[in-house]
Amino acid sequence: MSNYEVRLDRGGRSPLHYAALEGDLQEITHLLEQGVDPNIPDKKGFTALHFAAQQWQVQAAEMLLNGGAEVDPRNKYGNTPLMVATHSSQGRDDLIELLRSRGADPFAETSDGRTPFGLARLVGYNFFADLEEREDRNHNG
């Protein structure tokens, strides 16, 4: 158990949220070594991994996952870090690949029924090409 007292701001965010947002690998390492839970959600359900995905902080995301972060936590909108990463990707795929390699679900639905797979398909990203055939079979036969 940790003796480290986690102080949250008025949005419920911890120092780990901000370290992930900024890609501050030294601070992430320090906080995780102090026993800070990488799965603490803020008031809207965003974890540090959501923040890393939002700002495309690949190394921070990997460090959080290695430190025990859950790969598919949902915020109050039903968004997983993979959905946030798909939305923030601008065509880049390294973070998508990292999250998928750790078991992130490309078919996890948001509260309005969207999925990372569907979003990528809609905007023409080829992140989930290996799943296209499977999805087409499910809908056509």
Phi, psi and chi 1 to 4 in degrees:
 res  aa     phi    psi   chi1   chi2   chi3   chi4
   1 MET       -  149.0 -129.3   24.6 -138.6      -
   2 SER   -91.1  146.7  167.3      -      -      -
   3 ASN   -95.6   -2.0  -69.6  -29.7      -      -
   4 TYR   -74.3  123.4 -172.4   86.1      -      -
   5 GLU   -89.4  117.7 -178.8 -178.6  -19.0      -
   6 VAL   -84.8  121.2  178.1      -      -      -
   7 ARG   -99.3  127.9  -64.3 -175.9 -172.4  -93.6
   8 LEU  -104.2  144.7  -55.4  178.4      -      -
   9 ASP   -81.4 -175.8   68.6   10.8      -      -
  10 ARG   -67.7  -16.3   66.1  179.4 -179.2 -151.9
  11 GLY   -90.1    0.7      -      -      -      -
  12 GLY    82.1   15.1      -      -      -      -
  13 ARG   -91.8  140.5  -64.6  179.3 -168.5  109.4
  14 SER   -96.5  169.0   72.4      -      -      -
  15 PRO   -56.4  -29.3  -27.8   36.7      -      -
  16 LEU   -67.0  -35.8 -170.1   57.1      -      -
  17 HIS   -57.1  -48.3  -77.3   89.3      -      -
  18 TYR   -70.4  -36.2  -69.1  104.8      -      -
  19 ALA   -63.6  -40.1      -      -      -      -
  20 ALA   -66.0  -42.8      -      -      -      -
  21 LEU   -59.3  -40.1 -171.1   68.8      -      -
  22 GLU   -89.8   -7.6  -63.8  164.8    4.9      -
  23 GLY    69.3   30.6      -      -      -      -
  24 ASP   -83.0   88.1 -174.3  -19.1      -      -
  25 LEU   -63.7  -36.3  -56.7  179.9      -      -
  26 GLN   -64.2  -43.8 -174.4  173.8    4.0      -
  27 GLU   -69.5  -39.5 -177.5   67.4    3.4      -
  28 ILE   -59.4  -46.7  -67.9  169.0      -      -
  29 THR   -58.1  -48.2  -61.2      -      -      -
  30 HIS   -59.0  -47.9  170.2   74.0      -      -
  31 LEU   -65.8  -41.5  -68.4  167.6      -      -
  32 LEU   -66.1  -39.1  -68.8  174.0      -      -
  33 GLU   -64.6  -28.6  -73.9  174.7   -8.5      -
  34 GLN   -79.2   -5.8  -66.3  -60.6  -46.7      -
  35 GLY    92.8   14.7      -      -      -      -
  36 VAL   -65.8  132.2  173.5      -      -      -
  37 ASP   -71.9  119.2 -179.0   -4.3      -      -
  38 PRO   -72.0   -6.0   26.8  -33.9      -      -
  39 ASN  -103.4   12.1  -62.8  -56.1      -      -
  40 ILE   -65.4  121.3  -63.6  172.4      -      -
  41 PRO   -88.9  151.0   31.2  -32.9      -      -
  42 ASP   -81.1 -172.1   70.4    6.6      -      -
  43 LYS   -64.8  -20.0  -70.8 -175.7  177.9  179.1
  44 LYS  -103.0    7.8  -66.6 -174.6  179.0  179.7
  45 GLY    88.1    4.9      -      -      -      -
  46 PHE   -77.7  131.6  -70.8   87.8      -      -
  47 THR   -98.3  174.3   64.6      -      -      -
  48 ALA   -58.8  -34.7      -      -      -      -
  49 LEU   -65.9  -37.3 -172.5   57.3      -      -
  50 HIS   -58.3  -43.7  -77.4   97.4      -      -
  51 PHE   -65.7  -42.2  -83.2   39.4      -      -
  52 ALA   -61.2  -41.4      -      -      -      -
  53 ALA   -65.4  -40.3      -      -      -      -
  54 GLN   -60.4  -39.2  175.5 -174.1  -43.4      -
  55 GLN   -99.7    9.6  -64.8  -64.9   42.5      -
  56 TRP    55.6   48.4 -152.5  -99.0      -      -
  57 GLN   -96.7   82.9  -60.8  -71.4   -3.1      -
  58 VAL   -62.5  -47.2  179.7      -      -      -
  59 GLN   -64.8  -37.8  -71.4  179.6  -60.7      -
  60 ALA   -64.1  -42.8      -      -      -      -
  61 ALA   -61.1  -44.5      -      -      -      -
  62 GLU   -63.1  -41.7 -175.8  169.2   26.6      -
  63 MET   -63.3  -41.9 -168.4  172.1  -77.8      -
  64 LEU   -64.1  -44.1  -70.2  164.9      -      -
  65 LEU   -62.5  -43.1  -70.7  163.4      -      -
  66 ASN   -64.9  -26.0  -69.9  -17.3      -      -
  67 GLY   -89.5    7.1      -      -      -      -
  68 GLY   106.6    6.1      -      -      -      -
  69 ALA   -65.8  137.4      -      -      -      -
  70 GLU   -70.0  142.2  -64.5  173.1   14.8      -
  71 VAL   -80.1  -28.1   72.8      -      -      -
  72 ASP  -124.3   42.5  -88.6  -20.0      -      -
  73 PRO   -68.7  149.5   30.5  -36.8      -      -
  74 ARG  -110.7  137.8  -67.3  173.8 -174.6  -97.3
  75 ASN   -85.6 -174.2   63.2   20.9      -      -
  76 LYS   -66.7  -13.8   80.1  174.8 -153.0  172.3
  77 TYR   -95.7   -1.7  -50.4  103.0      -      -
  78 GLY    85.4    6.4      -      -      -      -
  79 ASN   -78.4  131.8  -67.3  -39.1      -      -
  80 THR   -93.4  166.3   62.8      -      -      -
  81 PRO   -56.7  -33.4  -32.1   40.6      -      -
  82 LEU   -64.6  -38.7 -177.6   59.2      -      -
  83 MET   -65.5  -43.4 -179.8   56.9  126.0      -
  84 VAL   -61.8  -43.8  173.2      -      -      -
  85 ALA   -64.5  -41.4      -      -      -      -
  86 THR   -61.2  -42.9  -58.0      -      -      -
  87 HIS   -66.5  -35.2 -171.9  -92.8      -      -
  88 SER   -93.1   -0.1  -59.1      -      -      -
  89 SER   -68.1  -33.4   70.1      -      -      -
  90 GLN    51.8   35.2  -60.9  177.1   -4.2      -
  91 GLY    88.9   -9.3      -      -      -      -
  92 ARG   -73.9  153.1  -62.5  167.9  -69.0 -174.1
  93 ASP  -128.7   -4.7   65.4   -3.1      -      -
  94 ASP   -63.8  -39.4   47.1  -14.0      -      -
  95 LEU   -71.4  -37.8 -178.1   54.8      -      -
  96 ILE   -58.9  -47.1  -53.9  -73.8      -      -
  97 GLU   -62.1  -41.4  -70.5  175.1    5.6      -
  98 LEU   -60.2  -50.9  170.2   65.3      -      -
  99 LEU   -62.6  -42.2  -67.3  169.2      -      -
 100 ARG   -64.7  -37.7  -73.2 -166.0   64.2 -158.1
 101 SER   -65.8  -20.5   75.4      -      -      -
 102 ARG   -97.3    5.1  -59.6  -61.3 -177.7   92.9
 103 GLY   101.5   10.4      -      -      -      -
 104 ALA   -60.5  140.5      -      -      -      -
 105 ASP   -92.5  110.3 -177.7    1.9      -      -
 106 PRO   -71.3   -7.8   19.1  -25.1      -      -
 107 PHE  -108.3   12.0  -62.7  103.8      -      -
 108 ALA   -67.9  122.0      -      -      -      -
 109 GLU   -86.5  139.9  -69.5 -170.7   10.7      -
 110 THR   -77.7  177.3   62.3      -      -      -
 111 SER   -65.2  -19.2   52.6      -      -      -
 112 ASP  -104.2   15.4   63.3   -0.1      -      -
 113 GLY    86.7    5.0      -      -      -      -
 114 ARG   -82.8  155.5  -64.7  177.3  -55.8  126.3
 115 THR  -130.4  157.1   66.0      -      -      -
 116 PRO   -56.9  -40.6  -26.9   35.8      -      -
 117 PHE   -59.1  -49.2  175.9   86.2      -      -
 118 GLY   -64.3  -40.4      -      -      -      -
 119 LEU   -63.9  -45.4  176.6   60.4      -      -
 120 ALA   -61.5  -42.1      -      -      -      -
 121 ARG   -64.0  -42.0 -169.9  179.9 -127.2 -175.1
 122 LEU   -60.9  -43.0  178.0   69.0      -      -
 123 VAL   -92.9    0.9  -63.9      -      -      -
 124 GLY    86.6   17.0      -      -      -      -
 125 TYR   -82.4  145.0  -63.7  148.5      -      -
 126 ASN  -103.8   29.9 -156.6   23.6      -      -
 127 PHE   -63.2  -29.9  -57.7  141.5      -      -
 128 PHE  -118.4   32.6  -52.2  109.2      -      -
 129 ALA   -55.9  -34.1      -      -      -      -
 130 ASP   -65.5  -16.6   59.8  -51.2      -      -
 131 LEU  -101.4  -10.8  -57.5  173.9      -      -
 132 GLU   -55.5  -49.6  -68.3  -79.1  -20.1      -
 133 GLU   -62.2  -43.0 -173.6  176.5  -48.6      -
 134 ARG   -61.5  -44.0 -177.0 -177.7  103.4 -174.5
 135 GLU   -65.9  -42.2 -177.5   67.4    4.6      -
 136 ASP   -61.4  -41.0  -71.1  -19.6      -      -
 137 ARG   -62.4  -40.6  -88.3 -163.8  -44.7  -96.9
 138 ASN   -64.4  -33.8  -71.5  -16.4      -      -
 139 HIS   -92.2  -17.3  -71.1  -50.7      -      -
 140 ASN  -114.7    6.0  -64.6  -34.0      -      -
 141 GLY  -177.8      -      -      -      -      -
